[in-house]
Amino acid sequence: MDERVTDRVLYDILIQAGRVVDLYIPRDRDTDKPKGYAFAEYETEEIAEYAVKLFSGLVTLYNRTLKFAVCPLFSHPFLSFLLYYR
């Protein structure tokens, strides 16, 4: 993601699908720039799946279209999804 994308910008988008429990944007240790992806966690599996359907291919930030997918990286895989840019 573009380095201008903040937690707050993503949160304001993602909250439109349902309550966001957690949001994390990994950053490079040396440069502190975003690595190009983020993790978001919703309250339920249904909300996470709805968010993926709702946002996939529709969210563009700073000329980069975000892609959304459910991923099993948190302890409750069905509650979280990965977003990244192409």
Contacts in CASP RR format, 6 or more apart in sequence:
PFRMAT RR
TARGET T0000
AUTHOR 0000-0000-0000
METHOD contacts of the structure
MODEL  1
MDERVTDRVLYDILIQAGRVVDLYIPRDRDTDKPKGYAFAEYETEEIAEY
AVKLFSGLVTLYNRTLKFAVCPLFSHPFLSFLLYYR
1 25 0 8 1.000
1 34 0 8 1.000
1 36 0 8 1.000
1 37 0 8 1.000
1 38 0 8 1.000
1 61 0 8 1.000
1 62 0 8 1.000
1 64 0 8 1.000
1 66 0 8 1.000
1 84 0 8 1.000
1 85 0 8 1.000
2 34 0 8 1.000
2 61 0 8 1.000
2 62 0 8 1.000
2 63 0 8 1.000
2 64 0 8 1.000
3 33 0 8 1.000
3 34 0 8 1.000
4 62 0 8 1.000
5 25 0 8 1.000
5 34 0 8 1.000
5 61 0 8 1.000
5 62 0 8 1.000
7 23 0 8 1.000
7 25 0 8 1.000
9 61 0 8 1.000
10 23 0 8 1.000
10 25 0 8 1.000
10 38 0 8 1.000
10 40 0 8 1.000
10 83 0 8 1.000
11 20 0 8 1.000
11 23 0 8 1.000
13 55 0 8 1.000
13 59 0 8 1.000
14 20 0 8 1.000
14 23 0 8 1.000
14 40 0 8 1.000
14 51 0 8 1.000
14 55 0 8 1.000
16 54 0 8 1.000
17 42 0 8 1.000
17 47 0 8 1.000
17 50 0 8 1.000
17 51 0 8 1.000
17 54 0 8 1.000
17 55 0 8 1.000
18 42 0 8 1.000
18 43 0 8 1.000
18 47 0 8 1.000
18 50 0 8 1.000
18 51 0 8 1.000
19 42 0 8 1.000
19 43 0 8 1.000
19 47 0 8 1.000
20 40 0 8 1.000
20 41 0 8 1.000
20 42 0 8 1.000
21 41 0 8 1.000
21 42 0 8 1.000
21 43 0 8 1.000
21 79 0 8 1.000
22 39 0 8 1.000
22 40 0 8 1.000
22 41 0 8 1.000
22 74 0 8 1.000
22 80 0 8 1.000
23 38 0 8 1.000
23 39 0 8 1.000
23 40 0 8 1.000
23 41 0 8 1.000
24 38 0 8 1.000
24 39 0 8 1.000
24 40 0 8 1.000
25 34 0 8 1.000
25 37 0 8 1.000
25 38 0 8 1.000
26 34 0 8 1.000
26 35 0 8 1.000
26 36 0 8 1.000
26 37 0 8 1.000
26 38 0 8 1.000
26 39 0 8 1.000
27 33 0 8 1.000
27 34 0 8 1.000
27 35 0 8 1.000
28 34 0 8 1.000
28 35 0 8 1.000
36 84 0 8 1.000
36 85 0 8 1.000
37 82 0 8 1.000
37 83 0 8 1.000
37 84 0 8 1.000
37 85 0 8 1.000
38 82 0 8 1.000
38 83 0 8 1.000
38 84 0 8 1.000
39 71 0 8 1.000
39 73 0 8 1.000
39 74 0 8 1.000
39 80 0 8 1.000
39 81 0 8 1.000
39 82 0 8 1.000
39 83 0 8 1.000
40 51 0 8 1.000
40 80 0 8 1.000
40 81 0 8 1.000
40 83 0 8 1.000
41 48 0 8 1.000
41 74 0 8 1.000
41 76 0 8 1.000
41 79 0 8 1.000
41 80 0 8 1.000
42 48 0 8 1.000
42 51 0 8 1.000
42 79 0 8 1.000
42 80 0 8 1.000
42 81 0 8 1.000
43 79 0 8 1.000
44 79 0 8 1.000
45 78 0 8 1.000
45 79 0 8 1.000
48 70 0 8 1.000
48 78 0 8 1.000
48 79 0 8 1.000
48 80 0 8 1.000
48 81 0 8 1.000
49 70 0 8 1.000
51 68 0 8 1.000
51 81 0 8 1.000
52 68 0 8 1.000
52 69 0 8 1.000
52 70 0 8 1.000
52 81 0 8 1.000
55 66 0 8 1.000
55 68 0 8 1.000
55 83 0 8 1.000
56 67 0 8 1.000
56 68 0 8 1.000
57 65 0 8 1.000
57 66 0 8 1.000
57 67 0 8 1.000
57 68 0 8 1.000
59 65 0 8 1.000
59 66 0 8 1.000
59 68 0 8 1.000
60 66 0 8 1.000
64 85 0 8 1.000
64 86 0 8 1.000
65 85 0 8 1.000
65 86 0 8 1.000
66 83 0 8 1.000
66 84 0 8 1.000
66 85 0 8 1.000
67 83 0 8 1.000
67 84 0 8 1.000
67 85 0 8 1.000
67 86 0 8 1.000
68 81 0 8 1.000
68 82 0 8 1.000
68 83 0 8 1.000
69 81 0 8 1.000
69 82 0 8 1.000
69 83 0 8 1.000
70 77 0 8 1.000
70 78 0 8 1.000
70 80 0 8 1.000
70 81 0 8 1.000
70 82 0 8 1.000
71 77 0 8 1.000
71 80 0 8 1.000
71 81 0 8 1.000
71 82 0 8 1.000
73 80 0 8 1.000
73 82 0 8 1.000
74 80 0 8 1.000
END
